[in-house]
Amino acid sequence: MSASPALERNLCAALEADDFDGALVAINSVARRLDDDPKAQKVLGVSSIIQSDDRGLAARLIAAHLADRPGQLQAWTKALLAHDQLNVRDIGVMILPDLYPHQRKFVTAQLLRFADDNWWVTRETAGDAAGRILNRHFAEFYPMLERWTQHKSNRKTSAAPSPSPR
């Protein structure tokens, strides 16, 4: 499934206006209700879902639009991470690798927090985000991930990508 053109159009308009609430409206406009699918609700743990392509598009658009304003990028990311909707929080986690060069301590703390999230999708997204940071900042980030492998929470150890065999 590909990302929604309407999401891109509406989210870009909200971003141009620096309208966080408008961005949330655009993001939520593509959520699919799962009322008629109790099995999906149980497996996913949510009553509505935003497809991964749409979540990824939203994260990329927000990060790109605010790339030259790291303070505002952090503010938007904090707001997304604090949101009550799991799908929206997941978008915030996806933005963390783009924020890492500007706010290393904040990003590392949030990755560790969301690697232990109750929603498995967010835990997997945190692992993916950690992998993206590792790819871009290996020498600096790898020692922290090694420490994660010793963490008491199994969830957090799974967020630390295993080195691939050479």
C-alpha positions in Angstrom: 0.0 0.0 0.0 1.3 3.4 -0.9 1.0 6.7 1.1 -2.1 8.8 0.6 -1.8 11.8 -1.8 -4.4 13.6 0.3 -2.2 13.2 3.4 0.8 14.7 1.6 -1.3 17.6 0.3 -3.0 18.4 3.6 0.0 17.8 5.8 2.2 20.0 3.6 -0.4 22.8 3.9 -0.4 22.5 7.7 3.4 22.5 7.8 3.6 25.6 5.6 1.3 27.3 8.1 3.3 25.8 11.1 0.0 24.5 12.3 0.5 21.5 14.6 -3.2 21.0 15.1 -3.8 21.1 11.4 -1.0 18.5 10.9 -2.8 16.2 13.4 -6.0 16.6 11.5 -4.2 15.7 8.3 -2.6 12.7 9.9 -5.8 11.4 11.5 -7.7 11.9 8.2 -6.1 8.7 6.9 -6.7 6.6 10.0 -8.8 3.5 9.3 -11.3 2.5 12.0 -11.1 -1.2 13.0 -14.6 -1.3 14.6 -15.7 -4.0 12.1 -12.5 -6.1 12.7 -12.2 -7.2 16.3 -9.4 -9.6 15.5 -7.3 -6.8 14.0 -8.1 -4.7 17.1 -6.8 -7.5 19.3 -3.7 -8.2 17.3 -2.8 -4.5 16.8 -4.0 -3.3 20.2 -5.7 -0.2 18.7 -9.2 0.8 17.5 -7.8 2.6 14.4 -4.7 2.3 12.4 -2.7 4.7 10.2 -0.9 2.6 7.6 2.9 2.4 7.9 3.4 4.2 4.6 1.3 7.1 5.8 3.1 7.2 9.2 6.4 7.2 7.4 5.4 9.9 4.9 4.2 12.1 7.8 7.5 11.6 9.7 9.5 12.4 6.6 7.5 15.5 5.7 7.7 16.9 9.2 11.4 16.2 9.6 12.2 17.7 6.2 10.1 20.8 6.8 11.6 21.5 10.2 15.2 20.3 9.3 16.6 23.9 9.5 14.8 24.6 12.8 15.9 21.9 15.3 14.2 23.6 18.2 10.9 23.5 16.5 11.5 20.0 15.3 12.1 19.0 18.9 9.0 20.7 20.1 6.9 19.0 17.4 8.5 15.6 18.2 7.9 16.1 21.9 4.2 16.8 21.2 3.9 13.8 18.9 5.6 11.5 21.5 3.2 12.8 24.2 0.1 12.3 22.1 -2.6 10.0 23.4 -3.0 8.2 20.0 -0.5 5.4 19.5 -0.2 6.0 15.8 0.7 9.6 16.3 3.3 8.7 19.0 4.8 6.2 16.5 5.3 9.1 14.0 7.2 10.9 16.7 9.5 7.9 17.2 10.1 7.8 13.4 11.4 11.4 13.6 14.0 10.8 16.3 16.9 9.8 14.0 16.5 13.2 12.2 16.6 15.0 15.6 19.6 13.0 16.9 22.4 15.3 15.6 20.8 18.2 17.5 19.5 16.6 20.7 21.5 13.4 21.4 20.5 13.1 25.0 16.8 13.7 24.4 16.7 11.3 21.5 18.6 8.6 23.3 16.2 8.9 26.4 13.2 8.7 24.1 14.4 5.7 22.2 15.0 3.9 25.4 11.6 4.9 26.7 9.8 3.8 23.5 11.8 0.6 23.1 9.8 -0.5 26.2 6.5 0.8 25.0 3.4 -1.3 25.6 2.5 -1.2 21.9 4.6 -3.6 20.0 4.5 -1.5 16.8 6.1 1.4 18.6 8.8 -0.9 20.1 9.6 -2.1 16.6 9.7 1.5 15.3 12.1 2.4 18.2 14.3 -0.5 17.1 14.2 0.7 13.5 15.0 4.3 14.6 17.9 3.0 16.6 19.2 1.2 13.6 18.9 4.4 11.4 20.9 6.3 14.0 23.5 3.5 14.3 23.9 3.6 10.5 24.5 7.3 10.5 26.5 7.7 13.8 28.1 4.2 14.3 31.2 5.1 16.4 29.2 7.3 18.8 26.0 5.3 19.0 27.2 1.7 19.0 28.6 1.7 22.6 25.2 2.9 23.9 23.4 0.1 22.0 25.9 -2.4 23.5 24.8 -1.2 27.0 21.2 -1.7 25.9 21.8 -5.4 25.3 22.5 -5.7 29.0 19.3 -4.0 30.1 17.0 -5.7 32.5 14.0 -5.2 30.1 13.8 -7.8 27.3 12.0 -5.2 25.3 14.9 -2.8 25.4 17.4 -5.4 24.4 15.4 -6.2 21.3 15.6 -2.6 20.2 19.4 -2.9 20.0 20.0 -4.1 16.5 22.3 -7.2 16.3 25.4 -6.7 14.3 25.2 -8.5 11.0 27.7 -11.2 10.3 30.5 -10.2 7.9 
